[in-house]
Amino acid sequence: MSTILNFAIFPTDKGDHGSSESVSKVLKMIDESGVPYQLNPMGTSIETDTLEEALEVVNKAYKILEPFSNRVYSAITIDIRKGRTNGLTQKIESIENRIGKINH
């Protein structure tokens, strides 16, 4: 099974500079976790074997932001599919097979 979760999470009370610093800390945690991920302009996509694993990454991200923020915003979309592996790359390759190489 493959769970692809795309999320954006950031403090709303730190201004532009504080948000980028916070997001950098979250991305470092994701990178160190070993979970496959892709950064995109509106958030970060991760892929795990289970929904619980994906939500744990989001929870860890919140725990990074919570100590120094009074308000944390998050938006999440989830795609869970049985029998799929490497969904992060497979979904893009499927489109590229139809229309050719895309800019990513």
Phi and psi restraints in degrees (range 20) as a CNS / XPLOR table:
assign (resid 1 and name C) (resid 2 and name N)
       (resid 2 and name CA) (resid 2 and name C) 1.0 -127.0 20.0 2
assign (resid 2 and name N) (resid 2 and name CA)
       (resid 2 and name C) (resid 3 and name N) 1.0 129.2 20.0 2
assign (resid 2 and name C) (resid 3 and name N)
       (resid 3 and name CA) (resid 3 and name C) 1.0 -114.6 20.0 2
assign (resid 3 and name N) (resid 3 and name CA)
       (resid 3 and name C) (resid 4 and name N) 1.0 115.2 20.0 2
assign (resid 3 and name C) (resid 4 and name N)
       (resid 4 and name CA) (resid 4 and name C) 1.0 -103.7 20.0 2
assign (resid 4 and name N) (resid 4 and name CA)
       (resid 4 and name C) (resid 5 and name N) 1.0 123.4 20.0 2
assign (resid 4 and name C) (resid 5 and name N)
       (resid 5 and name CA) (resid 5 and name C) 1.0 -124.1 20.0 2
assign (resid 5 and name N) (resid 5 and name CA)
       (resid 5 and name C) (resid 6 and name N) 1.0 123.9 20.0 2
assign (resid 5 and name C) (resid 6 and name N)
       (resid 6 and name CA) (resid 6 and name C) 1.0 -107.5 20.0 2
assign (resid 6 and name N) (resid 6 and name CA)
       (resid 6 and name C) (resid 7 and name N) 1.0 129.2 20.0 2
assign (resid 6 and name C) (resid 7 and name N)
       (resid 7 and name CA) (resid 7 and name C) 1.0 -145.5 20.0 2
assign (resid 7 and name N) (resid 7 and name CA)
       (resid 7 and name C) (resid 8 and name N) 1.0 153.0 20.0 2
assign (resid 7 and name C) (resid 8 and name N)
       (resid 8 and name CA) (resid 8 and name C) 1.0 -120.5 20.0 2
assign (resid 8 and name N) (resid 8 and name CA)
       (resid 8 and name C) (resid 9 and name N) 1.0 135.4 20.0 2
assign (resid 8 and name C) (resid 9 and name N)
       (resid 9 and name CA) (resid 9 and name C) 1.0 -147.0 20.0 2
assign (resid 9 and name N) (resid 9 and name CA)
       (resid 9 and name C) (resid 10 and name N) 1.0 131.0 20.0 2
assign (resid 9 and name C) (resid 10 and name N)
       (resid 10 and name CA) (resid 10 and name C) 1.0 -164.1 20.0 2
assign (resid 10 and name N) (resid 10 and name CA)
       (resid 10 and name C) (resid 11 and name N) 1.0 155.2 20.0 2
assign (resid 10 and name C) (resid 11 and name N)
       (resid 11 and name CA) (resid 11 and name C) 1.0 -75.1 20.0 2
assign (resid 11 and name N) (resid 11 and name CA)
       (resid 11 and name C) (resid 12 and name N) 1.0 141.3 20.0 2
assign (resid 11 and name C) (resid 12 and name N)
       (resid 12 and name CA) (resid 12 and name C) 1.0 -95.2 20.0 2
assign (resid 12 and name N) (resid 12 and name CA)
       (resid 12 and name C) (resid 13 and name N) 1.0 -3.7 20.0 2
assign (resid 12 and name C) (resid 13 and name N)
       (resid 13 and name CA) (resid 13 and name C) 1.0 -113.4 20.0 2
assign (resid 13 and name N) (resid 13 and name CA)
       (resid 13 and name C) (resid 14 and name N) 1.0 23.0 20.0 2
assign (resid 13 and name C) (resid 14 and name N)
       (resid 14 and name CA) (resid 14 and name C) 1.0 -119.4 20.0 2
assign (resid 14 and name N) (resid 14 and name CA)
       (resid 14 and name C) (resid 15 and name N) 1.0 0.0 20.0 2
assign (resid 14 and name C) (resid 15 and name N)
       (resid 15 and name CA) (resid 15 and name C) 1.0 73.2 20.0 2
assign (resid 15 and name N) (resid 15 and name CA)
       (resid 15 and name C) (resid 16 and name N) 1.0 179.3 20.0 2
assign (resid 15 and name C) (resid 16 and name N)
       (resid 16 and name CA) (resid 16 and name C) 1.0 -61.6 20.0 2
assign (resid 16 and name N) (resid 16 and name CA)
       (resid 16 and name C) (resid 17 and name N) 1.0 -45.7 20.0 2
assign (resid 16 and name C) (resid 17 and name N)
       (resid 17 and name CA) (resid 17 and name C) 1.0 -65.0 20.0 2
assign (resid 17 and name N) (resid 17 and name CA)
       (resid 17 and name C) (resid 18 and name N) 1.0 -43.1 20.0 2
assign (resid 17 and name C) (resid 18 and name N)
       (resid 18 and name CA) (resid 18 and name C) 1.0 -64.8 20.0 2
assign (resid 18 and name N) (resid 18 and name CA)
       (resid 18 and name C) (resid 19 and name N) 1.0 -34.0 20.0 2
assign (resid 18 and name C) (resid 19 and name N)
       (resid 19 and name CA) (resid 19 and name C) 1.0 -67.1 20.0 2
assign (resid 19 and name N) (resid 19 and name CA)
       (resid 19 and name C) (resid 20 and name N) 1.0 -45.4 20.0 2
assign (resid 19 and name C) (resid 20 and name N)
       (resid 20 and name CA) (resid 20 and name C) 1.0 -66.2 20.0 2
assign (resid 20 and name N) (resid 20 and name CA)
       (resid 20 and name C) (resid 21 and name N) 1.0 -36.4 20.0 2
assign (resid 20 and name C) (resid 21 and name N)
       (resid 21 and name CA) (resid 21 and name C) 1.0 -65.3 20.0 2
assign (resid 21 and name N) (resid 21 and name CA)
       (resid 21 and name C) (resid 22 and name N) 1.0 -42.3 20.0 2
assign (resid 21 and name C) (resid 22 and name N)
       (resid 22 and name CA) (resid 22 and name C) 1.0 -65.9 20.0 2
assign (resid 22 and name N) (resid 22 and name CA)
       (resid 22 and name C) (resid 23 and name N) 1.0 -45.1 20.0 2
assign (resid 22 and name C) (resid 23 and name N)
       (resid 23 and name CA) (resid 23 and name C) 1.0 -61.6 20.0 2
assign (resid 23 and name N) (resid 23 and name CA)
       (resid 23 and name C) (resid 24 and name N) 1.0 -36.5 20.0 2
assign (resid 23 and name C) (resid 24 and name N)
       (resid 24 and name CA) (resid 24 and name C) 1.0 -61.6 20.0 2
assign (resid 24 and name N) (resid 24 and name CA)
       (resid 24 and name C) (resid 25 and name N) 1.0 -40.2 20.0 2
assign (resid 24 and name C) (resid 25 and name N)
       (resid 25 and name CA) (resid 25 and name C) 1.0 -64.9 20.0 2
assign (resid 25 and name N) (resid 25 and name CA)
       (resid 25 and name C) (resid 26 and name N) 1.0 -40.6 20.0 2
assign (resid 25 and name C) (resid 26 and name N)
       (resid 26 and name CA) (resid 26 and name C) 1.0 -64.7 20.0 2
assign (resid 26 and name N) (resid 26 and name CA)
       (resid 26 and name C) (resid 27 and name N) 1.0 -44.8 20.0 2
assign (resid 26 and name C) (resid 27 and name N)
       (resid 27 and name CA) (resid 27 and name C) 1.0 -63.6 20.0 2
assign (resid 27 and name N) (resid 27 and name CA)
       (resid 27 and name C) (resid 28 and name N) 1.0 -35.9 20.0 2
assign (resid 27 and name C) (resid 28 and name N)
       (resid 28 and name CA) (resid 28 and name C) 1.0 -61.9 20.0 2
assign (resid 28 and name N) (resid 28 and name CA)
       (resid 28 and name C) (resid 29 and name N) 1.0 -44.4 20.0 2
assign (resid 28 and name C) (resid 29 and name N)
       (resid 29 and name CA) (resid 29 and name C) 1.0 -60.2 20.0 2
assign (resid 29 and name N) (resid 29 and name CA)
       (resid 29 and name C) (resid 30 and name N) 1.0 -44.7 20.0 2
assign (resid 29 and name C) (resid 30 and name N)
       (resid 30 and name CA) (resid 30 and name C) 1.0 -62.5 20.0 2
assign (resid 30 and name N) (resid 30 and name CA)
       (resid 30 and name C) (resid 31 and name N) 1.0 -45.7 20.0 2
assign (resid 30 and name C) (resid 31 and name N)
       (resid 31 and name CA) (resid 31 and name C) 1.0 -60.4 20.0 2
assign (resid 31 and name N) (resid 31 and name CA)
       (resid 31 and name C) (resid 32 and name N) 1.0 -44.4 20.0 2
assign (resid 31 and name C) (resid 32 and name N)
       (resid 32 and name CA) (resid 32 and name C) 1.0 -71.0 20.0 2
assign (resid 32 and name N) (resid 32 and name CA)
       (resid 32 and name C) (resid 33 and name N) 1.0 -19.7 20.0 2
assign (resid 32 and name C) (resid 33 and name N)
       (resid 33 and name CA) (resid 33 and name C) 1.0 -72.4 20.0 2
assign (resid 33 and name N) (resid 33 and name CA)
       (resid 33 and name C) (resid 34 and name N) 1.0 -21.6 20.0 2
assign (resid 33 and name C) (resid 34 and name N)
       (resid 34 and name CA) (resid 34 and name C) 1.0 85.3 20.0 2
assign (resid 34 and name N) (resid 34 and name CA)
       (resid 34 and name C) (resid 35 and name N) 1.0 -1.6 20.0 2
assign (resid 34 and name C) (resid 35 and name N)
       (resid 35 and name CA) (resid 35 and name C) 1.0 -72.3 20.0 2
assign (resid 35 and name N) (resid 35 and name CA)
       (resid 35 and name C) (resid 36 and name N) 1.0 131.7 20.0 2
assign (resid 35 and name C) (resid 36 and name N)
       (resid 36 and name CA) (resid 36 and name C) 1.0 -60.1 20.0 2
assign (resid 36 and name N) (resid 36 and name CA)
       (resid 36 and name C) (resid 37 and name N) 1.0 136.5 20.0 2
assign (resid 36 and name C) (resid 37 and name N)
       (resid 37 and name CA) (resid 37 and name C) 1.0 -149.7 20.0 2
assign (resid 37 and name N) (resid 37 and name CA)
       (resid 37 and name C) (resid 38 and name N) 1.0 160.9 20.0 2
assign (resid 37 and name C) (resid 38 and name N)
       (resid 38 and name CA) (resid 38 and name C) 1.0 -138.5 20.0 2
assign (resid 38 and name N) (resid 38 and name CA)
       (resid 38 and name C) (resid 39 and name N) 1.0 124.1 20.0 2
assign (resid 38 and name C) (resid 39 and name N)
       (resid 39 and name CA) (resid 39 and name C) 1.0 -78.5 20.0 2
assign (resid 39 and name N) (resid 39 and name CA)
       (resid 39 and name C) (resid 40 and name N) 1.0 137.8 20.0 2
assign (resid 39 and name C) (resid 40 and name N)
       (resid 40 and name CA) (resid 40 and name C) 1.0 -135.0 20.0 2
assign (resid 40 and name N) (resid 40 and name CA)
       (resid 40 and name C) (resid 41 and name N) 1.0 167.9 20.0 2
assign (resid 40 and name C) (resid 41 and name N)
       (resid 41 and name CA) (resid 41 and name C) 1.0 -60.1 20.0 2
assign (resid 41 and name N) (resid 41 and name CA)
       (resid 41 and name C) (resid 42 and name N) 1.0 -22.8 20.0 2
assign (resid 41 and name C) (resid 42 and name N)
       (resid 42 and name CA) (resid 42 and name C) 1.0 -111.6 20.0 2
assign (resid 42 and name N) (resid 42 and name CA)
       (resid 42 and name C) (resid 43 and name N) 1.0 6.0 20.0 2
assign (resid 42 and name C) (resid 43 and name N)
       (resid 43 and name CA) (resid 43 and name C) 1.0 162.2 20.0 2
assign (resid 43 and name N) (resid 43 and name CA)
       (resid 43 and name C) (resid 44 and name N) 1.0 -155.0 20.0 2
assign (resid 43 and name C) (resid 44 and name N)
       (resid 44 and name CA) (resid 44 and name C) 1.0 -137.3 20.0 2
assign (resid 44 and name N) (resid 44 and name CA)
       (resid 44 and name C) (resid 45 and name N) 1.0 133.7 20.0 2
assign (resid 44 and name C) (resid 45 and name N)
       (resid 45 and name CA) (resid 45 and name C) 1.0 -101.3 20.0 2
assign (resid 45 and name N) (resid 45 and name CA)
       (resid 45 and name C) (resid 46 and name N) 1.0 135.4 20.0 2
assign (resid 45 and name C) (resid 46 and name N)
       (resid 46 and name CA) (resid 46 and name C) 1.0 -124.9 20.0 2
assign (resid 46 and name N) (resid 46 and name CA)
       (resid 46 and name C) (resid 47 and name N) 1.0 157.8 20.0 2
assign (resid 46 and name C) (resid 47 and name N)
       (resid 47 and name CA) (resid 47 and name C) 1.0 -131.6 20.0 2
assign (resid 47 and name N) (resid 47 and name CA)
       (resid 47 and name C) (resid 48 and name N) 1.0 127.4 20.0 2
assign (resid 47 and name C) (resid 48 and name N)
       (resid 48 and name CA) (resid 48 and name C) 1.0 -131.8 20.0 2
assign (resid 48 and name N) (resid 48 and name CA)
       (resid 48 and name C) (resid 49 and name N) 1.0 171.8 20.0 2
assign (resid 48 and name C) (resid 49 and name N)
       (resid 49 and name CA) (resid 49 and name C) 1.0 -77.5 20.0 2
assign (resid 49 and name N) (resid 49 and name CA)
       (resid 49 and name C) (resid 50 and name N) 1.0 -28.2 20.0 2
assign (resid 49 and name C) (resid 50 and name N)
       (resid 50 and name CA) (resid 50 and name C) 1.0 -134.4 20.0 2
assign (resid 50 and name N) (resid 50 and name CA)
       (resid 50 and name C) (resid 51 and name N) 1.0 159.5 20.0 2
assign (resid 50 and name C) (resid 51 and name N)
       (resid 51 and name CA) (resid 51 and name C) 1.0 -63.2 20.0 2
assign (resid 51 and name N) (resid 51 and name CA)
       (resid 51 and name C) (resid 52 and name N) 1.0 -39.6 20.0 2
assign (resid 51 and name C) (resid 52 and name N)
       (resid 52 and name CA) (resid 52 and name C) 1.0 -59.7 20.0 2
assign (resid 52 and name N) (resid 52 and name CA)
       (resid 52 and name C) (resid 53 and name N) 1.0 -42.2 20.0 2
assign (resid 52 and name C) (resid 53 and name N)
       (resid 53 and name CA) (resid 53 and name C) 1.0 -63.0 20.0 2
assign (resid 53 and name N) (resid 53 and name CA)
       (resid 53 and name C) (resid 54 and name N) 1.0 -42.3 20.0 2
assign (resid 53 and name C) (resid 54 and name N)
       (resid 54 and name CA) (resid 54 and name C) 1.0 -64.6 20.0 2
assign (resid 54 and name N) (resid 54 and name CA)
       (resid 54 and name C) (resid 55 and name N) 1.0 -44.0 20.0 2
assign (resid 54 and name C) (resid 55 and name N)
       (resid 55 and name CA) (resid 55 and name C) 1.0 -67.4 20.0 2
assign (resid 55 and name N) (resid 55 and name CA)
       (resid 55 and name C) (resid 56 and name N) 1.0 -28.8 20.0 2
assign (resid 55 and name C) (resid 56 and name N)
       (resid 56 and name CA) (resid 56 and name C) 1.0 -65.1 20.0 2
assign (resid 56 and name N) (resid 56 and name CA)
       (resid 56 and name C) (resid 57 and name N) 1.0 -36.7 20.0 2
assign (resid 56 and name C) (resid 57 and name N)
       (resid 57 and name CA) (resid 57 and name C) 1.0 -63.0 20.0 2
assign (resid 57 and name N) (resid 57 and name CA)
       (resid 57 and name C) (resid 58 and name N) 1.0 -43.3 20.0 2
assign (resid 57 and name C) (resid 58 and name N)
       (resid 58 and name CA) (resid 58 and name C) 1.0 -62.9 20.0 2
assign (resid 58 and name N) (resid 58 and name CA)
       (resid 58 and name C) (resid 59 and name N) 1.0 -42.1 20.0 2
assign (resid 58 and name C) (resid 59 and name N)
       (resid 59 and name CA) (resid 59 and name C) 1.0 -62.7 20.0 2
assign (resid 59 and name N) (resid 59 and name CA)
       (resid 59 and name C) (resid 60 and name N) 1.0 -41.4 20.0 2
assign (resid 59 and name C) (resid 60 and name N)
       (resid 60 and name CA) (resid 60 and name C) 1.0 -63.7 20.0 2
assign (resid 60 and name N) (resid 60 and name CA)
       (resid 60 and name C) (resid 61 and name N) 1.0 -38.0 20.0 2
assign (resid 60 and name C) (resid 61 and name N)
       (resid 61 and name CA) (resid 61 and name C) 1.0 -62.3 20.0 2
assign (resid 61 and name N) (resid 61 and name CA)
       (resid 61 and name C) (resid 62 and name N) 1.0 -44.2 20.0 2
assign (resid 61 and name C) (resid 62 and name N)
       (resid 62 and name CA) (resid 62 and name C) 1.0 -60.7 20.0 2
assign (resid 62 and name N) (resid 62 and name CA)
       (resid 62 and name C) (resid 63 and name N) 1.0 -42.5 20.0 2
assign (resid 62 and name C) (resid 63 and name N)
       (resid 63 and name CA) (resid 63 and name C) 1.0 -65.7 20.0 2
assign (resid 63 and name N) (resid 63 and name CA)
       (resid 63 and name C) (resid 64 and name N) 1.0 -25.2 20.0 2
assign (resid 63 and name C) (resid 64 and name N)
       (resid 64 and name CA) (resid 64 and name C) 1.0 -70.1 20.0 2
assign (resid 64 and name N) (resid 64 and name CA)
       (resid 64 and name C) (resid 65 and name N) 1.0 -39.7 20.0 2
assign (resid 64 and name C) (resid 65 and name N)
       (resid 65 and name CA) (resid 65 and name C) 1.0 -84.7 20.0 2
assign (resid 65 and name N) (resid 65 and name CA)
       (resid 65 and name C) (resid 66 and name N) 1.0 -31.8 20.0 2
assign (resid 65 and name C) (resid 66 and name N)
       (resid 66 and name CA) (resid 66 and name C) 1.0 -58.2 20.0 2
assign (resid 66 and name N) (resid 66 and name CA)
       (resid 66 and name C) (resid 67 and name N) 1.0 -40.3 20.0 2
assign (resid 66 and name C) (resid 67 and name N)
       (resid 67 and name CA) (resid 67 and name C) 1.0 -62.2 20.0 2
assign (resid 67 and name N) (resid 67 and name CA)
       (resid 67 and name C) (resid 68 and name N) 1.0 -26.7 20.0 2
assign (resid 67 and name C) (resid 68 and name N)
       (resid 68 and name CA) (resid 68 and name C) 1.0 -121.7 20.0 2
assign (resid 68 and name N) (resid 68 and name CA)
       (resid 68 and name C) (resid 69 and name N) 1.0 19.8 20.0 2
assign (resid 68 and name C) (resid 69 and name N)
       (resid 69 and name CA) (resid 69 and name C) 1.0 -137.0 20.0 2
assign (resid 69 and name N) (resid 69 and name CA)
       (resid 69 and name C) (resid 70 and name N) 1.0 138.4 20.0 2
assign (resid 69 and name C) (resid 70 and name N)
       (resid 70 and name CA) (resid 70 and name C) 1.0 -88.3 20.0 2
assign (resid 70 and name N) (resid 70 and name CA)
       (resid 70 and name C) (resid 71 and name N) 1.0 -15.6 20.0 2
assign (resid 70 and name C) (resid 71 and name N)
       (resid 71 and name CA) (resid 71 and name C) 1.0 -149.0 20.0 2
assign (resid 71 and name N) (resid 71 and name CA)
       (resid 71 and name C) (resid 72 and name N) 1.0 126.7 20.0 2
assign (resid 71 and name C) (resid 72 and name N)
       (resid 72 and name CA) (resid 72 and name C) 1.0 -121.1 20.0 2
assign (resid 72 and name N) (resid 72 and name CA)
       (resid 72 and name C) (resid 73 and name N) 1.0 128.3 20.0 2
assign (resid 72 and name C) (resid 73 and name N)
       (resid 73 and name CA) (resid 73 and name C) 1.0 -99.7 20.0 2
assign (resid 73 and name N) (resid 73 and name CA)
       (resid 73 and name C) (resid 74 and name N) 1.0 140.7 20.0 2
assign (resid 73 and name C) (resid 74 and name N)
       (resid 74 and name CA) (resid 74 and name C) 1.0 -147.2 20.0 2
assign (resid 74 and name N) (resid 74 and name CA)
       (resid 74 and name C) (resid 75 and name N) 1.0 140.1 20.0 2
assign (resid 74 and name C) (resid 75 and name N)
       (resid 75 and name CA) (resid 75 and name C) 1.0 -127.3 20.0 2
assign (resid 75 and name N) (resid 75 and name CA)
       (resid 75 and name C) (resid 76 and name N) 1.0 134.3 20.0 2
assign (resid 75 and name C) (resid 76 and name N)
       (resid 76 and name CA) (resid 76 and name C) 1.0 -134.9 20.0 2
assign (resid 76 and name N) (resid 76 and name CA)
       (resid 76 and name C) (resid 77 and name N) 1.0 135.9 20.0 2
assign (resid 76 and name C) (resid 77 and name N)
       (resid 77 and name CA) (resid 77 and name C) 1.0 -126.4 20.0 2
assign (resid 77 and name N) (resid 77 and name CA)
       (resid 77 and name C) (resid 78 and name N) 1.0 144.7 20.0 2
assign (resid 77 and name C) (resid 78 and name N)
       (resid 78 and name CA) (resid 78 and name C) 1.0 -134.5 20.0 2
assign (resid 78 and name N) (resid 78 and name CA)
       (resid 78 and name C) (resid 79 and name N) 1.0 137.5 20.0 2
assign (resid 78 and name C) (resid 79 and name N)
       (resid 79 and name CA) (resid 79 and name C) 1.0 -127.2 20.0 2
assign (resid 79 and name N) (resid 79 and name CA)
       (resid 79 and name C) (resid 80 and name N) 1.0 112.9 20.0 2
assign (resid 79 and name C) (resid 80 and name N)
       (resid 80 and name CA) (resid 80 and name C) 1.0 -111.5 20.0 2
assign (resid 80 and name N) (resid 80 and name CA)
       (resid 80 and name C) (resid 81 and name N) 1.0 127.1 20.0 2
assign (resid 80 and name C) (resid 81 and name N)
       (resid 81 and name CA) (resid 81 and name C) 1.0 -140.6 20.0 2
assign (resid 81 and name N) (resid 81 and name CA)
       (resid 81 and name C) (resid 82 and name N) 1.0 125.4 20.0 2
assign (resid 81 and name C) (resid 82 and name N)
       (resid 82 and name CA) (resid 82 and name C) 1.0 -73.1 20.0 2
assign (resid 82 and name N) (resid 82 and name CA)
       (resid 82 and name C) (resid 83 and name N) 1.0 145.3 20.0 2
assign (resid 82 and name C) (resid 83 and name N)
       (resid 83 and name CA) (resid 83 and name C) 1.0 77.7 20.0 2
assign (resid 83 and name N) (resid 83 and name CA)
       (resid 83 and name C) (resid 84 and name N) 1.0 5.2 20.0 2
assign (resid 83 and name C) (resid 84 and name N)
       (resid 84 and name CA) (resid 84 and name C) 1.0 -106.0 20.0 2
assign (resid 84 and name N) (resid 84 and name CA)
       (resid 84 and name C) (resid 85 and name N) 1.0 142.3 20.0 2
assign (resid 84 and name C) (resid 85 and name N)
       (resid 85 and name CA) (resid 85 and name C) 1.0 -132.4 20.0 2
assign (resid 85 and name N) (resid 85 and name CA)
       (resid 85 and name C) (resid 86 and name N) 1.0 157.5 20.0 2
assign (resid 85 and name C) (resid 86 and name N)
       (resid 86 and name CA) (resid 86 and name C) 1.0 54.6 20.0 2
assign (resid 86 and name N) (resid 86 and name CA)
       (resid 86 and name C) (resid 87 and name N) 1.0 40.6 20.0 2
assign (resid 86 and name C) (resid 87 and name N)
       (resid 87 and name CA) (resid 87 and name C) 1.0 -62.9 20.0 2
assign (resid 87 and name N) (resid 87 and name CA)
       (resid 87 and name C) (resid 88 and name N) 1.0 -31.9 20.0 2
assign (resid 87 and name C) (resid 88 and name N)
       (resid 88 and name CA) (resid 88 and name C) 1.0 -57.9 20.0 2
assign (resid 88 and name N) (resid 88 and name CA)
       (resid 88 and name C) (resid 89 and name N) 1.0 -42.7 20.0 2
assign (resid 88 and name C) (resid 89 and name N)
       (resid 89 and name CA) (resid 89 and name C) 1.0 -89.3 20.0 2
assign (resid 89 and name N) (resid 89 and name CA)
       (resid 89 and name C) (resid 90 and name N) 1.0 -33.7 20.0 2
assign (resid 89 and name C) (resid 90 and name N)
       (resid 90 and name CA) (resid 90 and name C) 1.0 -61.2 20.0 2
assign (resid 90 and name N) (resid 90 and name CA)
       (resid 90 and name C) (resid 91 and name N) 1.0 -39.9 20.0 2
assign (resid 90 and name C) (resid 91 and name N)
       (resid 91 and name CA) (resid 91 and name C) 1.0 -65.5 20.0 2
assign (resid 91 and name N) (resid 91 and name CA)
       (resid 91 and name C) (resid 92 and name N) 1.0 -40.1 20.0 2
assign (resid 91 and name C) (resid 92 and name N)
       (resid 92 and name CA) (resid 92 and name C) 1.0 -69.7 20.0 2
assign (resid 92 and name N) (resid 92 and name CA)
       (resid 92 and name C) (resid 93 and name N) 1.0 -44.1 20.0 2
assign (resid 92 and name C) (resid 93 and name N)
       (resid 93 and name CA) (resid 93 and name C) 1.0 -60.5 20.0 2
assign (resid 93 and name N) (resid 93 and name CA)
       (resid 93 and name C) (resid 94 and name N) 1.0 -35.9 20.0 2
assign (resid 93 and name C) (resid 94 and name N)
       (resid 94 and name CA) (resid 94 and name C) 1.0 -61.3 20.0 2
assign (resid 94 and name N) (resid 94 and name CA)
       (resid 94 and name C) (resid 95 and name N) 1.0 -42.7 20.0 2
assign (resid 94 and name C) (resid 95 and name N)
       (resid 95 and name CA) (resid 95 and name C) 1.0 -69.4 20.0 2
assign (resid 95 and name N) (resid 95 and name CA)
       (resid 95 and name C) (resid 96 and name N) 1.0 -44.4 20.0 2
assign (resid 95 and name C) (resid 96 and name N)
       (resid 96 and name CA) (resid 96 and name C) 1.0 -62.7 20.0 2
assign (resid 96 and name N) (resid 96 and name CA)
       (resid 96 and name C) (resid 97 and name N) 1.0 -30.9 20.0 2
assign (resid 96 and name C) (resid 97 and name N)
       (resid 97 and name CA) (resid 97 and name C) 1.0 -64.8 20.0 2
assign (resid 97 and name N) (resid 97 and name CA)
       (resid 97 and name C) (resid 98 and name N) 1.0 -24.5 20.0 2
assign (resid 97 and name C) (resid 98 and name N)
       (resid 98 and name CA) (resid 98 and name C) 1.0 -92.8 20.0 2
assign (resid 98 and name N) (resid 98 and name CA)
       (resid 98 and name C) (resid 99 and name N) 1.0 -36.9 20.0 2
assign (resid 98 and name C) (resid 99 and name N)
       (resid 99 and name CA) (resid 99 and name C) 1.0 -121.4 20.0 2
assign (resid 99 and name N) (resid 99 and name CA)
       (resid 99 and name C) (resid 100 and name N) 1.0 -3.5 20.0 2
assign (resid 99 and name C) (resid 100 and name N)
       (resid 100 and name CA) (resid 100 and name C) 1.0 96.1 20.0 2
assign (resid 100 and name N) (resid 100 and name CA)
       (resid 100 and name C) (resid 101 and name N) 1.0 176.1 20.0 2
assign (resid 100 and name C) (resid 101 and name N)
       (resid 101 and name CA) (resid 101 and name C) 1.0 -57.1 20.0 2
assign (resid 101 and name N) (resid 101 and name CA)
       (resid 101 and name C) (resid 102 and name N) 1.0 134.5 20.0 2
assign (resid 101 and name C) (resid 102 and name N)
       (resid 102 and name CA) (resid 102 and name C) 1.0 -108.5 20.0 2
assign (resid 102 and name N) (resid 102 and name CA)
       (resid 102 and name C) (resid 103 and name N) 1.0 160.2 20.0 2
assign (resid 102 and name C) (resid 103 and name N)
       (resid 103 and name CA) (resid 103 and name C) 1.0 -80.7 20.0 2
assign (resid 103 and name N) (resid 103 and name CA)
       (resid 103 and name C) (resid 104 and name N) 1.0 107.8 20.0 2
